[in-house]
């Protein structure tokens, strides 16, 4: 896939918060609050000296980093509260196969210190003031929606928010009290629909898996797409793709749909560690020469053609501080601008079209296709 062929999430827009070099900072855990049997809210204290570094727009995320059993693990989590000076909060759902989330649930305690990357992401609302925003979320996909919904409602007394929240059962609903409070505070402006796949509800439309037929039914009976100024989708890939397809079939313009994917899996897998592995370059084999600039310092690494390494994986072998978080093409932390040469980008769910036009790529997904490639992480 060429640079211009990359899958993109939406229209060209300006960054909600100017991008700067993504850096980790040590923050102290202020609270670990249970939400459900399998999810917690982690609140971190932000000292005044780092207040600017952790300024964020509702909908953005941070990456958490910790050494667990000798492994450097990283996971990205959306900020779930409206911006408040002095603290940031994230919701962490326990993944049975995720070493990082298990560590958070079993070991992280108030007073502990953890490395946190400055906020990133472009999953922010661009709805006009006083508009109608509809959010469709599944499971932990509700975390950015919590901050986004509050922000939209505060932006105008005429703004309306409709939330379709998909879970297995009522006991799995994260932030259930906060959602109820939001509805109570704005009874005429907030509509909340809980869809439970494994629990019978009074209205049949809200019982069962959210599939193509059920979503079409919800749109025909409960939500008039013509009344919606912006759609916010957050959850696993299958749910987001289903919603995008049904919305397109319903005549919703693509520029009104914004989405963020939630990834799951083992945070110690190659996908979560940047794919870095031991690679040795033999003198007799063809290589791709990768040159990159990070924090104003130039570096170079040769990558064997046969290894089919990503730029990120190769760069990590000579600069362990190269920024990344999800390494799955979702978060955008590892973006860099191609100055020279060409690359093929496998996946992209983070960069906007204008960023691609300006030569930016996700280095975790980019493979060199020319003999030499030069990228700039500072660009």
RAQUI-V437640 format. One record per helix or strand. SS is the DSSP state (a for helix, b for strand). FROM is the first residue (numbers start at 0). TO is the last residue. If there is no record, write none. Layout:
# RAQUI-V437640
ss	from	to
SS	FROM	TO
SS	FROM	TO
This chain:
# RAQUI-V437640
ss	from	to
a	2	4
b	23	35
b	38	44
a	47	49
b	60	67
b	70	78
b	83	83
b	86	92
a	98	106
b	112	116
b	119	119
b	131	137
a	138	154
b	159	166
a	169	171
a	175	184
b	189	195
a	203	205
b	206	206
a	211	220
a	224	226
b	229	234
a	236	248
a	253	255
b	256	260
a	269	271
b	286	293
b	296	303
a	304	306
a	310	315
b	334	339
b	342	344
a	352	356
b	359	361
b	365	367
b	371	375
